[in-house]
Amino acid sequence: MIATVCRGDLIIQVHDAQIAYGGSGFVDVTVSGGAADDLSAFSAQMKITTAATLNGGVEFVSPFFDPSAVTSPIPYVFLGDSDGYNVAYPTADEINVGDATDSGNSVSLNSTFLLMRLLVKHTGGFDAVGETFQIEFLDTHGGTSLLDGAGLPSPFNPASDFAGTITIVTPEPAFGGLLALGSIGGLVWRRRRARLKS
């Protein structure tokens, strides 16, 4: 049975992501609703957390990646009508993001749209492979709000997923190959330098 989403009940989803140790990547946050739902502005507070002491951390990257021109695979909610992202970094693991339509008009949420694309990086080494972090809305009852065309806050649907998991993985084989080539090049350079000295 499929539940009906009533007007104003927006579905938010923080998508899971995998990031190579020592690397960076994106975490997407999407929004959708029904044919009668619309959006004219939003503000959000996001935080990265973990339940354990780990061999590294994950933090937000500055400067912020502005998704206002993203068209695929999911278009940005205010594509072509963005007032420009407002971003603040209270700490390395917290971010405040907001945007609104430049025209003041609202966008119909009759399908799924990209709300945020958060750029994060891992600070740690190989020992961190397999570790997980949560990226979540810090406050869905005040600091985070989505405003409809009338400027009124829209309630969130209970089906919303306000947290995603970031998993630290081994880099792609091509990246590992580049690291190996760099190491070999360094050894050759040291050997050649040693011969020139003697």
LOTI-687261 format. One record per residue (C-alpha): residue in one letter; x, y, z. Coordinates in pm, whole numbers, always signed. Each point is the difference from the previous one (the first is absolute). Example, Ala and Ser with C-alpha at 12.3 -4.5 7.8 and 13.67 -1.06 7.14 Angstrom:
<recs>
+------+--------+--------+--------+
| type |      X |      Y |      Z |
+------+--------+--------+--------+
|    a |  +1230 |   -450 |   +780 |
|    s |   +137 |   +344 |    -66 |
+------+--------+--------+--------+
</recs>
This chain:
<recs>
+------+--------+--------+--------+
| type |      X |      Y |      Z |
+------+--------+--------+--------+
|    m |     +0 |     +0 |     +0 |
|    i |   +136 |   +345 |    -94 |
|    a |    -54 |   +281 |   +248 |
|    t |   -143 |   +327 |   -133 |
|    v |   +210 |   +308 |    +72 |
|    c |   -222 |   +290 |   +102 |
|    r |    +66 |   +359 |   -105 |
|    g |   +285 |   +145 |   +201 |
|    d |   +143 |   -337 |   +102 |
|    l |   +339 |    +14 |   -167 |
|    i |   +222 |   -305 |    -17 |
|    i |   +366 |    +69 |    +73 |
|    q |   +268 |   -261 |    -58 |
|    v |   +368 |    +14 |    +94 |
|    h |   +168 |   -252 |   -229 |
|    d |   +278 |   -235 |   +113 |
|    a |   +348 |    +52 |   -145 |
|    q |   +336 |   -177 |    -24 |
|    i |   +321 |   +199 |    +24 |
|    a |   +352 |   -130 |    -52 |
|    y |   +226 |    +38 |   +304 |
|    g |   +183 |   +330 |    -22 |
|    g |   -231 |   +109 |   -283 |
|    s |   -313 |   +205 |    -51 |
|    g |   -347 |    -52 |   -142 |
|    f |   -357 |   +120 |     -9 |
|    v |   -304 |    -73 |   +215 |
|    d |   -328 |    +83 |   -176 |
|    v |   -315 |   +115 |   +175 |
|    t |   -322 |    -19 |   -202 |
|    v |   -352 |   +136 |    +45 |
|    s |   -329 |   -111 |   -150 |
|    g |   -370 |    +42 |    +59 |
|    g |   -331 |    -17 |   -176 |
|    a |   -132 |   +197 |   -297 |
|    a |   -146 |   +263 |   +236 |
|    d |   +326 |    +49 |   +197 |
|    d |   +231 |   +287 |    -77 |
|    l |   +322 |   +153 |   +132 |
|    s |   +131 |   +356 |    -13 |
|    a |   +280 |     -6 |   +261 |
|    f |   +182 |   -227 |   +241 |
|    s |   +252 |    +10 |   +279 |
|    a |   +172 |   -299 |   +156 |
|    q |   +246 |    -85 |   +274 |
|    m |   +202 |   -318 |    -64 |
|    k |   +245 |   -184 |   +226 |
|    i |   +240 |   -293 |    -38 |
|    t |    +12 |   -233 |   +301 |
|    t |   +143 |   -334 |   +104 |
|    a |    -71 |   -231 |   +289 |
|    a |   +357 |   -115 |    +57 |
|    t |   +359 |   +118 |    +19 |
|    l |   +136 |    -56 |   -349 |
|    n |   +325 |    +14 |   -198 |
|    g |   -109 |   +309 |   -189 |
|    g |   -283 |   +243 |    -45 |
|    v |   -230 |   +142 |   -264 |
|    e |    -54 |   +373 |    -36 |
|    f |   -169 |   +246 |   -231 |
|    v |   +218 |   +156 |   -269 |
|    s |    +30 |   +374 |    -50 |
|    p |    -49 |   +157 |   -250 |
|    f |   -342 |   -153 |    -32 |
|    f |   -107 |   -174 |   -322 |
|    d |   -291 |   +202 |   -143 |
|    p |   -246 |   -241 |   -166 |
|    s |   -216 |   +276 |   -156 |
|    a |   +101 |   -106 |   -354 |
|    v |    -34 |   -378 |    +54 |
|    t |   -233 |   -155 |   -258 |
|    s |    +67 |   -372 |    +33 |
|    p |    -57 |   -263 |   +116 |
|    i |   -247 |   +200 |   +213 |
|    p |    -45 |   +373 |    -74 |
|    y |    +53 |   +261 |   +270 |
|    v |   -332 |   +116 |   +144 |
|    f |    +55 |   +367 |    -92 |
|    l |   +183 |    -66 |   -329 |
|    g |    +11 |   +324 |   -201 |
|    d |   -168 |   +200 |   +279 |
|    s |   +244 |    -23 |   +291 |
|    d |    +60 |   +300 |   +223 |
|    g |   +341 |   -149 |    +82 |
|    y |   +103 |   -229 |   +282 |
|    n |    +58 |   +149 |   +343 |
|    v |   +247 |   -214 |   +190 |
|    a |   +155 |    +19 |   +347 |
|    y |   +237 |   -243 |   +176 |
|    p |    -47 |    +21 |   +378 |
|    t |   +246 |   -291 |    +38 |
|    a |   +173 |   -245 |   -237 |
|    d |   -278 |   -252 |    +54 |
|    e |   -295 |   +243 |    -21 |
|    i |   -139 |   +201 |   -289 |
|    n |   -290 |   +241 |    -43 |
|    v |   -139 |    +25 |   -354 |
|    g |   -280 |   +203 |   -152 |
|    d |   -136 |   +111 |   -335 |
|    a |   -314 |   +150 |   -153 |
|    t |   -136 |    +66 |   -344 |
|    d |   +140 |   +321 |   -148 |
|    s |   -337 |    +87 |   -155 |
|    g |   -197 |    -56 |   +321 |
|    n |   -210 |   -264 |   -179 |
|    s |    -38 |   -352 |   +133 |
|    v |    +95 |   -331 |   -161 |
|    s |   -249 |   -287 |    -24 |
|    l |   +139 |   -312 |   +172 |
|    n |   -183 |   -245 |   -226 |
|    s |   +317 |   -212 |    -30 |
|    t |   +329 |    -49 |   +185 |
|    f |   +247 |   +290 |     +2 |
|    l |   +352 |    +55 |   +133 |
|    l |    -20 |   +223 |   +307 |
|    m |   +367 |     -7 |   +103 |
|    r |   +324 |   -158 |   -120 |
|    l |   +238 |     +6 |   +295 |
|    l |   +372 |    -33 |    -67 |
|    v |   +178 |   -189 |   +280 |
|    k |   +351 |   -134 |    +49 |
|    h |   +155 |   -277 |   +206 |
|    t |   +292 |    +85 |   +227 |
|    g |   +175 |   -326 |    +74 |
|    g |   +193 |   -290 |   -145 |
|    f |    -43 |   -362 |   -103 |
|    d |    -89 |   -106 |   +357 |
|    a |   -332 |   +181 |    -45 |
|    v |   -133 |   -229 |   -276 |
|    g |   -343 |   -129 |   +104 |
|    e |    -70 |   +275 |   +251 |
|    t |   -337 |   +172 |    -26 |
|    f |   -128 |   +348 |    +77 |
|    q |   -351 |   +145 |    +14 |
|    i |    -90 |   +317 |   -184 |
|    e |   -329 |   +136 |   +124 |
|    f |   -225 |   +299 |    +40 |
|    l |    +92 |   +167 |   +327 |
|    d |   -342 |   +147 |    +64 |
|    t |   -319 |    -80 |   -192 |
|    h |   -216 |   +218 |   +227 |
|    g |   +154 |   +345 |    -27 |
|    g |   +341 |    +36 |   -160 |
|    t |   -109 |   -205 |   -298 |
|    s |   -304 |   +115 |   -195 |
|    l |   -147 |    -23 |   -347 |
|    l |   -235 |   +280 |    -99 |
|    d |   -287 |    -32 |   -247 |
|    g |   -110 |   +261 |   -254 |
|    a |   -181 |   +197 |   +271 |
|    g |   +314 |     +5 |   +217 |
|    l |   -148 |   -242 |   +252 |
|    p |   +199 |   -292 |   +144 |
|    s |    -85 |   -338 |   -155 |
|    p |    -21 |   -299 |   +234 |
|    f |   +217 |   -301 |    -69 |
|    n |   -149 |   -336 |    -90 |
|    p |    +71 |   -281 |   +251 |
|    a |   +150 |   -196 |   -292 |
|    s |   +287 |   +251 |    -11 |
|    d |   +352 |   -126 |    +65 |
|    f |   +183 |   +277 |   +184 |
|    a |   +333 |   -186 |    +25 |
|    g |   +235 |   -176 |   -240 |
|    t |   +307 |   -216 |    +52 |
|    i |   +346 |    +81 |   -131 |
|    t |   +218 |   -310 |    -29 |
|    i |   +379 |    +24 |    -40 |
|    v |   +124 |   -233 |   -275 |
|    t |   +324 |    -95 |   -174 |
|    p |    +80 |   +232 |   -293 |
|    e |    -76 |   -111 |   -355 |
|    p |   +272 |   -222 |   -154 |
|    a |    +99 |   +279 |   -239 |
|    f |    +66 |   +230 |   +295 |
|    g |   +205 |   -271 |   +169 |
|    g |   +198 |    -43 |   -322 |
|    l |    +77 |   +371 |     -8 |
|    l |   +121 |    -16 |   +359 |
|    a |   +222 |   -297 |    -88 |
|    l |   +143 |   +182 |   -304 |
|    g |    +77 |   +300 |   +218 |
|    s |   +180 |   -222 |   +252 |
|    i |   +204 |   -171 |   -273 |
|    g |    +89 |   +337 |   -150 |
|    g |   +119 |   +119 |   +341 |
|    l |   +219 |   -310 |    +46 |
|    v |   +155 |    +41 |   -348 |
|    w |    +70 |   +368 |    +69 |
|    r |   +165 |    -81 |   +337 |
|    r |   +213 |   -278 |   -154 |
|    r |   +110 |   +226 |   -287 |
|    r |    +81 |   +282 |   +242 |
|    a |   +206 |   -238 |   +217 |
|    r |   +201 |   -113 |   -309 |
|    l |    +72 |   +358 |   -102 |
|    k |   +135 |    +78 |   +348 |
|    s |   +242 |   -295 |     +1 |
+------+--------+--------+--------+
</recs>
